[in-house]
């Protein structure tokens, strides 16, 4: 699953002791395993080798340039959702022909820039967006390619905040309206509708929702073919779940085995957009224990990482395994239930509640596991806290891939108006 393992009762990332990194670089600290990152990408690539699928890593899961560069160099494309992510994709050296662009709210400037850059295609989320892309492409006198994002109305069986394939969600176009758009495709002369796109949600651990969605879209594609509407691409999105707690998610190969028979029927080029599956278990968040606090009803471990560093527990009630960087038989015997909380001035600032944690002392370190996806990428400066440093470990060497923010960084773009001078 990953390259974070105990050796002689100390937690290692590949061949580097994590505690050494915490002492050298300080905390909070994100640590990523290069081998874990790349191996999960290669597992997916191998699973879909028989249909030569293009795997476009979902940048929003973790957009650090070094993470993107590592995957692009192995042949990955990128799935982006903003002009900022397009900028990152370019900086990471991703060929424009391996970039697909989603988002329900693309601005005019973002659309224009992406057309000029020659991305593979946009995933179009609504008729007004399609009309707008056609208008901007006409202004540029350039035909651009799009895939219609279909909302298949399939229940993903995941947290309600990260399901995207129900008609009640803001994403995509229902099948009936997508069909009408395809019949009227000649109304958009500066847009070539080259494919269809689906994405039903995130952290999905069962195959049934994927199979239901793929089967529905396959039937739709076959009907389009019968009436003379030819497509080139089918983008099946991402959403594969990982192990956070006791989940039993499907492997890449089992997932592929379930859906490839349907995909082959389409005869189209297949694109996947995994994010969490690739990077989720490739990263941890390391924090220092500041205080041990007991009240008549609770015990707290107060650490120097908070919801601004890892918001998933506060936002989704998400589970992250919490492990000490060093363990001893005595510490395991004295394990007790605690709330692991941060320094942020919010009652929702926690990484774990009522969790049985091996005994640790003030000044020792903990790791929040499976923090590679939607960890740093959702972090903030709330409470005027500088964002964490990031390291990438390759075998026995650690590389800084993002320096820790300074207090000057916190106010870098702020201006006190001249109005206040002399008051």
C-alpha positions in Angstrom: 0.0 0.0 0.0 2.7 2.5 0.9 6.3 3.0 2.0 5.7 4.2 5.5 6.8 1.4 7.8 8.2 0.8 11.3 11.8 -0.4 11.5 13.2 -1.0 15.0 10.2 0.8 16.4 10.7 4.0 14.4 8.5 5.1 11.5 10.4 5.4 8.2 9.5 6.8 4.8 11.3 4.5 2.4 14.8 4.5 3.9 14.6 7.7 5.9 13.6 8.0 9.5 10.7 10.4 9.7 11.7 11.6 13.2 15.0 12.9 11.7 13.1 14.9 9.2 10.8 16.4 11.8 13.8 17.5 13.9 15.7 18.9 10.9 12.9 20.7 9.1 10.4 21.3 11.9 6.6 20.7 12.0 3.9 20.7 10.8 5.6 18.8 7.9 4.2 17.0 4.9 6.4 14.0 3.8 5.8 12.1 0.6 7.1 8.8 -0.7 8.2 9.0 -4.3 8.1 5.2 -4.7 4.5 5.0 -3.3 3.4 7.8 -5.6 4.8 6.4 -8.8 3.9 2.7 -8.0 0.2 3.6 -7.6 0.3 5.4 -11.0 2.0 2.4 -12.6 -0.5 0.0 -11.1 -3.3 1.8 -12.9 -1.4 2.1 -16.1 -0.7 -1.7 -16.1 -4.3 -2.5 -15.2 -5.6 -0.6 -18.2 -2.7 -1.6 -20.5 -5.0 -3.7 -22.8 -6.9 -0.6 -23.9 -3.9 1.8 -23.7 -5.8 4.3 -21.5 -4.5 7.8 -20.9 -4.2 8.4 -17.1 -4.7 12.1 -16.4 -3.8 12.7 -12.7 -6.3 14.9 -10.9 -4.2 18.0 -10.0 -6.6 19.2 -7.3 -5.7 16.2 -5.1 -2.2 17.5 -4.6 -0.8 20.2 -6.9 2.8 20.4 -5.7 5.0 20.9 -8.8 7.3 18.0 -7.8 4.4 15.6 -7.5 3.1 16.7 -10.9 6.6 16.4 -12.5 7.1 12.9 -11.1 3.9 11.7 -12.7 4.3 13.6 -16.0 7.7 12.2 -16.4 6.2 8.7 -16.2 3.7 9.5 -19.0 0.8 10.8 -17.1 -1.5 13.5 -18.3 -3.2 16.0 -16.0 -6.8 16.7 -15.1 -7.1 20.4 -14.2 -10.0 22.6 -12.9 -8.6 26.2 -13.1 -6.3 28.5 -14.8 -4.0 28.2 -11.9 -3.8 24.5 -12.4 -3.1 25.0 -16.1 -0.2 27.2 -15.1 1.1 24.5 -12.8 0.7 21.9 -15.5 2.8 24.0 -17.8 5.5 24.5 -15.1 5.6 20.8 -14.6 6.3 20.2 -18.3 3.0 18.5 -19.2 2.3 18.5 -22.9 -0.9 20.4 -23.7 -2.2 17.3 -25.6 -2.3 15.4 -22.3 -4.3 18.0 -20.4 -8.1 17.8 -19.9 -10.0 20.7 -18.2 -13.0 20.3 -16.0 -14.9 22.7 -13.6 -18.5 24.0 -13.7 -17.3 27.6 -13.5 -14.6 28.3 -16.1 -14.1 32.0 -16.6 -13.7 33.7 -20.0 -10.0 34.3 -19.4 -9.4 30.7 -18.3 -11.2 29.4 -21.4 -9.3 31.7 -23.7 -5.9 30.7 -22.2 -6.6 27.0 -22.4 -7.7 27.3 -26.1 -4.5 29.2 -26.9 -2.4 26.6 -25.1 -4.0 23.8 -27.2 -5.3 21.5 -24.4 -6.7 18.1 -25.4 -10.2 19.2 -24.5 -12.6 20.8 -22.1 -15.1 18.7 -20.1 -18.2 20.8 -20.6 -20.6 21.0 -17.7 -23.6 22.9 -19.1 -25.2 24.3 -22.3 -24.3 27.9 -21.4 -20.7 26.9 -21.0 -20.7 25.2 -24.3 -22.1 28.3 -25.9 -19.5 30.4 -24.2 -16.6 28.3 -25.3 -17.9 28.4 -28.9 -18.1 32.2 -28.7 -14.6 32.6 -27.3 -13.2 30.1 -29.9 -14.9 32.1 -32.7 -13.2 35.2 -31.4 -9.9 33.4 -31.6 -10.8 31.9 -35.0 -9.8 28.5 -33.6 -11.8 25.3 -33.3 -11.4 23.7 -29.9 -12.4 20.3 -28.7 -14.8 19.4 -25.8 -16.2 16.4 -24.1 -19.8 16.6 -22.8 -19.8 15.8 -19.1 -22.7 13.4 -18.5 -24.4 13.3 -15.1 -25.5 9.6 -15.1 -27.7 9.9 -11.9 -25.8 7.1 -10.2 -25.5 6.9 -6.4 -21.8 6.7 -5.6 -22.1 5.5 -2.0 -19.6 8.0 -0.6 -19.8 11.1 1.6 -22.5 13.5 0.4 -20.0 16.3 -0.1 -17.9 14.3 -2.6 -20.6 12.7 -4.6 -20.9 14.2 -8.1 -23.0 11.9 -10.2 -26.5 12.5 -9.0 -29.0 14.8 -10.7 -29.2 16.9 -7.5 -25.4 17.7 -7.8 -24.2 20.7 -9.7 -22.0 18.7 -12.1 -22.6 17.6 -15.6 -25.6 17.3 -18.0 -28.4 14.8 -17.8 -28.6 12.2 -20.6 -31.7 13.7 -22.3 -30.3 17.2 -22.5 -26.9 15.9 -23.6 -28.6 14.0 -26.4 -30.3 17.2 -27.5 -27.0 19.1 -27.5 -25.4 16.3 -29.6 -28.2 16.5 -32.2 -27.6 20.2 -32.5 -23.8 20.1 -32.5 -23.6 21.9 -35.8 -24.9 25.0 -34.0 -21.4 25.3 -32.5 -19.1 25.5 -35.5 -16.0 26.5 -33.4 -16.4 23.5 -31.0 -15.8 19.9 -31.9 -17.6 17.6 -29.5 -15.1 14.8 -29.5 -16.1 12.8 -26.5 -18.1 12.2 -23.3 -17.0 12.5 -19.7 -18.4 11.0 -16.4 -17.2 11.4 -12.8 -19.5 10.2 -10.1 -17.6 11.1 -6.9 -14.6 10.5 -4.8 -13.4 7.8 -2.3 -15.7 5.2 -3.8 -14.7 1.7 -2.5 -17.2 -0.5 -4.3 -17.3 -1.4 -8.0 -21.1 -1.4 -8.4 -21.5 2.4 -8.9 -18.7 2.5 -11.4 -20.1 -0.4 -13.4 -23.6 1.2 -13.3 -22.3 4.5 -14.6 -20.0 3.0 -17.3 -22.8 0.6 -18.5 -25.2 3.5 -18.8 -22.7 5.7 -20.7 -21.7 2.7 -23.0 -25.3 2.1 -24.0 -25.6 5.9 -24.7 -22.5 5.8 -26.9 -23.7 2.8 -28.9 -27.0 4.5 -29.5 -25.2 7.6 -30.8 -23.2 5.5 -33.1 -26.3 3.9 -34.6 -27.6 7.3 -35.5 -24.3 8.5 -37.0 -22.8 10.5 -34.2 -19.2 9.5 -34.0 -17.0 10.3 -30.9 -13.3 9.8 -30.2 -12.9 9.8 -26.4 -14.6 8.5 -23.3 -13.3 10.0 -20.1 -14.5 7.9 -17.1 -13.2 10.2 -14.4 -11.7 9.1 -11.2 -13.0 8.4 -7.7 -11.2 5.2 -6.7 -11.1 4.9 -3.0 -8.1 4.1 -0.8 -7.5 2.7 2.7 -7.9 5.3 5.4 -9.3 3.0 8.2 -10.7 -0.4 7.6 -12.0 0.1 4.1 -11.5 -2.7 1.6 -11.3 -0.8 -1.7 -10.9 -2.6 -5.0 -7.5 -2.9 -6.5 -6.7 -1.2 -9.8 -6.7 -4.5 -11.5 -10.1 -5.6 -10.1 -11.6 -2.2 -11.1 -10.2 -2.6 -14.6 -11.5 -6.1 -14.9 -15.0 -5.0 -14.0 -15.3 -2.1 -16.5 -12.9 -2.9 -19.4 -15.4 -5.2 -21.1 -17.9 -2.3 -21.4 -15.1 0.2 -22.4 -14.0 -2.1 -25.3 -17.6 -2.0 -26.7 -17.3 1.7 -27.2 -14.3 1.5 -29.4 -13.2 4.9 -28.0 -9.9 6.1 -26.6 -10.3 5.9 -22.8 -9.1 8.5 -20.2 -9.0 8.1 -16.5 -8.7 11.0 -13.9 -7.5 9.4 -10.6 -6.1 11.6 -7.9 -6.5 10.2 -4.4 -5.7 6.7 -5.6 -2.3 7.8 -6.7 -1.3 10.3 -4.1 -3.5 9.6 -1.0 -1.3 7.0 0.7 1.9 8.6 -0.6 1.9 11.3 2.0 1.7 11.9 5.8 1.4 15.0 8.0 3.9 15.1 10.8 3.1 17.1 14.0 4.7 17.7 17.4 2.9 17.1 20.6 2.7 20.4 22.5 0.6 19.5 25.6 -1.1 16.6 27.2 -4.4 17.9 28.7 -6.9 16.2 31.0 -10.4 17.3 31.9 -12.9 15.5 34.1 -14.4 14.0 30.9 -11.7 14.1 28.2 -8.1 13.6 27.5 -6.5 15.7 24.8 -3.3 15.5 22.8 -2.6 19.1 21.6 -0.4 19.2 18.6 1.1 21.9 16.4 -0.9 20.9 13.3 -4.5 22.0 12.9 -7.4 22.2 10.6 -5.6 24.8 8.5 -3.0 22.1 7.7 -5.4 19.2 7.3 -9.1 20.1 7.1 -10.6 16.8 6.1 -11.5 15.6 9.6 -13.2 18.9 10.4 -14.9 19.2 7.0 -16.0 15.6 6.3 -15.5 13.9 9.6 -12.8 12.0 7.7 -10.6 9.4 9.4 -6.8 9.5 9.3 -4.9 6.9 11.3 -2.7 8.7 13.9 0.6 7.0 14.6 3.6 7.9 16.8 6.9 8.2 15.1 8.4 5.9 17.8 6.8 3.1 19.6 7.7 1.0 22.6 6.0 -2.0 24.3 5.4 0.2 27.3 3.8 3.0 25.2 1.5 0.4 23.5 0.4 -1.0 26.9 -0.4 2.5 28.2 -2.5 3.5 25.1 -5.6 5.4 25.9 -8.5 7.2 24.2 -7.8 10.8 23.4 -8.9 13.6 21.2 -6.0 14.7 18.9 -6.5 18.5 18.5 -4.7 21.4 17.0 -4.0 25.1 18.0 -6.8 26.7 15.9 -9.4 28.7 17.7 -12.3 26.5 16.6 -14.0 23.5 18.4 -13.9 21.8 15.1 -10.1 21.8 15.0 -9.3 18.1 15.4 -7.5 15.3 13.6 -9.1 12.5 15.6 -11.7 12.0 18.3 -11.9 9.3 20.9 -8.9 7.6 19.3 -6.8 5.0 21.1 -3.3 6.3 20.8 -0.1 4.8 22.2 1.3 6.8 25.0 3.4 9.8 23.9 5.1 12.6 25.7 5.3 16.3 25.2 7.9 17.1 22.5 7.4 13.7 20.7 5.9 13.4 17.2 2.8 12.0 15.6 1.9 11.3 12.0 -1.5 11.6 10.3 -1.4 8.9 7.7 -2.9 8.9 4.2 -2.7 12.7 4.0 -1.2 12.9 0.5 -4.6 13.8 -1.1 -6.5 16.9 -0.2 -4.1 17.7 2.6 -1.8 20.4 1.6 -3.9 21.3 -1.4 -6.8 22.3 0.9 -4.6 24.0 3.6 -4.9 27.6 4.5 -3.5 30.5 6.5 -6.4 30.6 8.9 -5.3 32.1 12.3 -2.4 33.7 10.3 -0.5 30.4 10.4 2.2 29.8 7.7 1.5 26.8 5.6 3.6 23.6 6.2 6.8 22.6 4.5 6.7 19.6 2.0 9.4 17.0 1.5 9.7 14.2 -1.1 11.7 11.2 -0.1 13.4 9.1 -2.8 15.0 6.0 -1.3 17.4 7.3 1.3 17.3 11.0 0.5 14.8 13.8 1.3 14.2 16.7 -1.0 12.5 20.0 -0.1 9.7 20.5 -2.6 8.0 23.5 -0.8 9.7 25.7 1.7 7.8 26.6 4.9 6.0 29.9 4.6 7.3 32.8 6.6 5.4 35.6 8.4 6.4 37.9 5.6 4.7 35.5 3.1 1.5 35.9 5.2 1.2 39.6 4.3 3.1 39.6 1.0 0.1 40.8 -1.1 -1.5 43.1 1.6 -1.5 46.9 1.4 -2.3 49.5 4.1 -3.9 52.4 2.2 -2.3 55.8 2.3 -5.5 57.0 4.0 -4.2 55.7 7.3 -0.9 57.6 7.1 -0.9 60.5 9.6 -4.1 59.5 11.3 
